[in-house]
Amino acid sequence: MSLIDMDILKFAKQHNTKTNLLTNEPTSPAISLADETAVVPRRSVKFKHSISDSKSVPMTVVNNLLFAVEFTLDKQAKEALDEWHAFNP
């Protein structure tokens, strides 16, 4: 299991707070808290170009993905900064 999988598992365990609305008791978690080897299910994603075959991934695809991530992070940072300035003039 990769480090990313372990981080996902740890996050899921810490944020598993679902309860039964009728009895107010915890529901059976999707990931057992006692099971350290639980596998996080993943959806099967089909790409036109296989990521494993690096020669078939055009640089435009990679650049577009990087731009989308950078744009999203910039937008979130700007929103956080604007919110901070609203409370700290």
Backbone as JSON Lines, residues from 0, in Angstrom:
{"i":0,"aa":"M","n":[0.85,-1.17,0.0],"ca":[0.0,0.0,0.0],"c":[0.9,1.23,0.0]}
{"i":1,"aa":"S","n":[0.59,2.17,-0.87],"ca":[1.43,3.36,-0.99],"c":[1.17,4.34,0.15]}
{"i":2,"aa":"L","n":[2.04,5.33,0.27],"ca":[1.87,6.34,1.31],"c":[0.59,7.14,1.09]}
{"i":3,"aa":"I","n":[0.24,7.38,-0.16],"ca":[-1.0,8.11,-0.45],"c":[-2.2,7.31,0.02]}
{"i":4,"aa":"D","n":[-2.19,5.99,-0.24],"ca":[-3.28,5.14,0.21],"c":[-3.39,5.17,1.73]}
{"i":5,"aa":"M","n":[-2.25,5.17,2.42],"ca":[-2.26,5.2,3.89],"c":[-2.83,6.53,4.38]}
{"i":6,"aa":"D","n":[-2.49,7.64,3.71],"ca":[-3.02,8.94,4.09],"c":[-4.54,8.99,3.88]}
{"i":7,"aa":"I","n":[-5.0,8.43,2.78],"ca":[-6.44,8.4,2.51],"c":[-7.15,7.58,3.58]}
{"i":8,"aa":"L","n":[-6.57,6.44,3.92],"ca":[-7.16,5.57,4.93],"c":[-7.21,6.27,6.28]}
{"i":9,"aa":"K","n":[-6.12,6.94,6.66],"ca":[-6.07,7.66,7.94],"c":[-7.12,8.77,7.96]}
{"i":10,"aa":"F","n":[-7.24,9.51,6.86],"ca":[-8.23,10.58,6.78],"c":[-9.64,10.02,6.92]}
{"i":11,"aa":"A","n":[-9.9,8.92,6.22],"ca":[-11.24,8.32,6.26],"c":[-11.58,7.85,7.67]}
{"i":12,"aa":"K","n":[-10.6,7.3,8.38],"ca":[-10.85,6.84,9.74],"c":[-11.15,8.01,10.67]}
{"i":13,"aa":"Q","n":[-10.42,9.1,10.52],"ca":[-10.59,10.26,11.4],"c":[-11.91,10.98,11.14]}
{"i":14,"aa":"H","n":[-12.43,10.89,9.93],"ca":[-13.62,11.66,9.58],"c":[-14.84,10.77,9.37]}
{"i":15,"aa":"N","n":[-14.83,9.57,9.92],"ca":[-15.95,8.66,9.78],"c":[-16.89,8.9,10.96]}
{"i":16,"aa":"T","n":[-17.83,9.85,10.82],"ca":[-18.7,10.23,11.92],"c":[-20.17,10.03,11.6]}
{"i":17,"aa":"K","n":[-20.49,9.13,10.68],"ca":[-21.89,8.91,10.31],"c":[-22.63,8.21,11.45]}
{"i":18,"aa":"T","n":[-23.88,8.64,11.71],"ca":[-24.69,8.01,12.74],"c":[-26.06,7.69,12.17]}
{"i":19,"aa":"N","n":[-26.71,6.71,12.78],"ca":[-28.07,6.34,12.42],"c":[-28.98,7.41,13.01]}
{"i":20,"aa":"L","n":[-29.79,8.06,12.19],"ca":[-30.63,9.16,12.66],"c":[-31.74,8.69,13.6]}
{"i":21,"aa":"L","n":[-32.17,7.43,13.48],"ca":[-33.25,6.92,14.34],"c":[-32.74,6.57,15.73]}
{"i":22,"aa":"T","n":[-31.59,5.92,15.8],"ca":[-31.08,5.45,17.1],"c":[-29.95,6.31,17.63]}
{"i":23,"aa":"N","n":[-29.42,7.21,16.83],"ca":[-28.29,8.06,17.19],"c":[-27.05,7.24,17.55]}
{"i":24,"aa":"E","n":[-26.95,6.04,16.99],"ca":[-25.78,5.2,17.21],"c":[-24.92,5.22,15.95]}
{"i":25,"aa":"P","n":[-23.62,5.03,16.12],"ca":[-22.75,5.0,14.93],"c":[-23.14,3.87,13.99]}
{"i":26,"aa":"T","n":[-23.15,4.17,12.7],"ca":[-23.41,3.14,11.71],"c":[-22.13,2.35,11.49]}
{"i":27,"aa":"S","n":[-22.26,1.19,10.88],"ca":[-21.06,0.41,10.6],"c":[-20.24,1.19,9.58]}
{"i":28,"aa":"P","n":[-19.0,1.49,9.91],"ca":[-18.18,2.3,9.01],"c":[-17.81,1.56,7.74]}
{"i":29,"aa":"A","n":[-17.63,2.32,6.68],"ca":[-17.22,1.72,5.41],"c":[-15.82,1.13,5.55]}
{"i":30,"aa":"I","n":[-15.01,1.75,6.39],"ca":[-13.67,1.26,6.64],"c":[-13.58,0.94,8.12]}
{"i":31,"aa":"S","n":[-13.3,-0.29,8.44],"ca":[-13.22,-0.69,9.84],"c":[-12.08,0.04,10.52]}
{"i":32,"aa":"L","n":[-12.36,0.62,11.68],"ca":[-11.32,1.35,12.4],"c":[-10.25,0.41,12.93]}
{"i":33,"aa":"A","n":[-10.59,-0.85,13.14],"ca":[-9.62,-1.81,13.65],"c":[-8.78,-2.43,12.54]}
{"i":34,"aa":"D","n":[-9.24,-2.3,11.31],"ca":[-8.57,-2.96,10.19],"c":[-7.55,-2.02,9.56]}
{"i":35,"aa":"E","n":[-6.3,-2.2,9.9],"ca":[-5.24,-1.34,9.37],"c":[-4.91,-1.66,7.91]}
{"i":36,"aa":"T","n":[-5.39,-2.8,7.42],"ca":[-5.07,-3.19,6.04],"c":[-6.27,-2.97,5.12]}
{"i":37,"aa":"A","n":[-7.23,-2.16,5.54],"ca":[-8.41,-1.92,4.71],"c":[-8.0,-1.29,3.38]}
{"i":38,"aa":"V","n":[-8.72,-1.65,2.36],"ca":[-8.43,-1.13,1.02],"c":[-9.5,-0.11,0.67]}
{"i":39,"aa":"V","n":[-9.07,1.07,0.27],"ca":[-10.0,2.1,-0.15],"c":[-10.42,1.78,-1.59]}
{"i":40,"aa":"P","n":[-11.72,1.58,-1.83],"ca":[-12.14,1.25,-3.19],"c":[-11.89,2.42,-4.13]}
{"i":41,"aa":"R","n":[-11.48,2.1,-5.34],"ca":[-11.22,3.14,-6.34],"c":[-12.08,2.88,-7.55]}
{"i":42,"aa":"R","n":[-12.48,3.96,-8.18],"ca":[-13.24,3.83,-9.41],"c":[-12.29,3.55,-10.56]}
{"i":43,"aa":"S","n":[-12.77,2.79,-11.49],"ca":[-11.96,2.52,-12.67],"c":[-12.09,3.71,-13.62]}
{"i":44,"aa":"V","n":[-10.98,4.32,-13.93],"ca":[-10.98,5.5,-14.8],"c":[-10.32,5.13,-16.11]}
{"i":45,"aa":"K","n":[-11.0,5.41,-17.19],"ca":[-10.46,5.12,-18.52],"c":[-9.97,6.41,-19.16]}
{"i":46,"aa":"F","n":[-8.72,6.43,-19.56],"ca":[-8.14,7.57,-20.24],"c":[-7.97,7.23,-21.71]}
{"i":47,"aa":"K","n":[-8.09,8.25,-22.55],"ca":[-7.85,8.04,-23.97],"c":[-6.4,7.62,-24.17]}
{"i":48,"aa":"H","n":[-5.51,8.25,-23.41],"ca":[-4.1,7.91,-23.45],"c":[-3.73,7.31,-22.11]}
{"i":49,"aa":"S","n":[-3.1,6.17,-22.15],"ca":[-2.72,5.5,-20.91],"c":[-1.66,6.3,-20.18]}
{"i":50,"aa":"I","n":[-1.88,6.54,-18.88],"ca":[-0.91,7.28,-18.08],"c":[0.35,6.43,-17.89]}
{"i":51,"aa":"S","n":[0.18,5.1,-17.84],"ca":[1.33,4.23,-17.62],"c":[2.28,4.23,-18.82]}
{"i":52,"aa":"D","n":[1.77,4.54,-20.0],"ca":[2.6,4.62,-21.19],"c":[2.93,6.08,-21.44]}
{"i":53,"aa":"S","n":[4.02,6.54,-20.84],"ca":[4.33,7.97,-20.85],"c":[4.54,8.52,-22.26]}
{"i":54,"aa":"K","n":[4.89,7.69,-23.21],"ca":[5.1,8.17,-24.58],"c":[3.79,8.57,-25.25]}
{"i":55,"aa":"S","n":[2.67,8.02,-24.77],"ca":[1.4,8.29,-25.44],"c":[0.66,9.49,-24.86]}
{"i":56,"aa":"V","n":[1.16,10.08,-23.77],"ca":[0.48,11.22,-23.17],"c":[1.04,12.51,-23.77]}
{"i":57,"aa":"P","n":[0.22,13.21,-24.53],"ca":[0.7,14.46,-25.14],"c":[0.99,15.5,-24.06]}
{"i":58,"aa":"M","n":[1.98,16.33,-24.3],"ca":[2.34,17.36,-23.33],"c":[1.2,18.36,-23.13]}
{"i":59,"aa":"T","n":[0.35,18.53,-24.14],"ca":[-0.78,19.45,-23.96],"c":[-1.72,18.95,-22.87]}
{"i":60,"aa":"V","n":[-1.9,17.64,-22.78],"ca":[-2.75,17.07,-21.73],"c":[-2.14,17.34,-20.37]}
{"i":61,"aa":"V","n":[-0.85,17.09,-20.24],"ca":[-0.15,17.31,-18.98],"c":[-0.2,18.79,-18.61]}
{"i":62,"aa":"N","n":[0.08,19.66,-19.56],"ca":[0.05,21.1,-19.3],"c":[-1.33,21.58,-18.9]}
{"i":63,"aa":"N","n":[-2.37,21.05,-19.55],"ca":[-3.74,21.44,-19.2],"c":[-4.09,21.0,-17.78]}
{"i":64,"aa":"L","n":[-3.67,19.81,-17.38],"ca":[-3.92,19.33,-16.02],"c":[-3.18,20.2,-15.0]}
{"i":65,"aa":"L","n":[-1.93,20.51,-15.28],"ca":[-1.15,21.35,-14.36],"c":[-1.76,22.75,-14.25]}
{"i":66,"aa":"F","n":[-2.22,23.3,-15.38],"ca":[-2.84,24.62,-15.35],"c":[-4.12,24.6,-14.51]}
{"i":67,"aa":"A","n":[-4.92,23.54,-14.66],"ca":[-6.17,23.44,-13.9],"c":[-5.9,23.37,-12.4]}
{"i":68,"aa":"V","n":[-4.9,22.61,-12.0],"ca":[-4.54,22.51,-10.59],"c":[-4.03,23.84,-10.08]}
{"i":69,"aa":"E","n":[-3.14,24.47,-10.83],"ca":[-2.57,25.75,-10.42],"c":[-3.66,26.82,-10.32]}
{"i":70,"aa":"F","n":[-4.57,26.86,-11.28],"ca":[-5.66,27.84,-11.27],"c":[-6.54,27.64,-10.04]}
{"i":71,"aa":"T","n":[-6.87,26.39,-9.73],"ca":[-7.71,26.09,-8.57],"c":[-7.03,26.51,-7.28]}
{"i":72,"aa":"L","n":[-5.75,26.2,-7.15],"ca":[-5.02,26.57,-5.94],"c":[-4.91,28.08,-5.81]}
{"i":73,"aa":"D","n":[-4.65,28.79,-6.91],"ca":[-4.58,30.25,-6.89],"c":[-5.92,30.85,-6.46]}
{"i":74,"aa":"K","n":[-7.0,30.3,-6.99],"ca":[-8.34,30.81,-6.66],"c":[-8.63,30.6,-5.18]}
{"i":75,"aa":"Q","n":[-8.3,29.42,-4.64],"ca":[-8.53,29.14,-3.22],"c":[-7.67,30.04,-2.35]}
{"i":76,"aa":"A","n":[-6.44,30.28,-2.75],"ca":[-5.55,31.15,-1.97],"c":[-6.08,32.58,-1.97]}
{"i":77,"aa":"K","n":[-6.56,33.06,-3.12],"ca":[-7.11,34.42,-3.19],"c":[-8.35,34.54,-2.31]}
{"i":78,"aa":"E","n":[-9.23,33.54,-2.34],"ca":[-10.43,33.57,-1.51],"c":[-10.06,33.59,-0.02]}
{"i":79,"aa":"A","n":[-9.08,32.79,0.36],"ca":[-8.65,32.74,1.76],"c":[-8.05,34.08,2.18]}
{"i":80,"aa":"L","n":[-7.26,34.69,1.29],"ca":[-6.65,35.98,1.6],"c":[-7.72,37.07,1.72]}
{"i":81,"aa":"D","n":[-8.7,37.05,0.81],"ca":[-9.79,38.03,0.89],"c":[-10.58,37.86,2.18]}
{"i":82,"aa":"E","n":[-10.83,36.62,2.57],"ca":[-11.55,36.35,3.81],"c":[-10.75,36.84,5.02]}
{"i":83,"aa":"W","n":[-9.45,36.62,4.99],"ca":[-8.6,37.06,6.1],"c":[-8.62,38.58,6.21]}
{"i":84,"aa":"H","n":[-8.53,39.27,5.05],"ca":[-8.56,40.73,5.05],"c":[-9.91,41.27,5.52]}
{"i":85,"aa":"A","n":[-10.98,40.53,5.27],"ca":[-12.31,40.97,5.72],"c":[-12.39,41.0,7.24]}
{"i":86,"aa":"F","n":[-11.72,40.06,7.91],"ca":[-11.76,39.99,9.37],"c":[-10.6,40.73,10.02]}
{"i":87,"aa":"N","n":[-9.57,41.06,9.26],"ca":[-8.39,41.75,9.79],"c":[-8.07,42.96,8.91]}
{"i":88,"aa":"P","n":[-8.82,44.04,9.07],"ca":[-8.63,45.21,8.19],"c":[-7.29,45.89,8.4]}
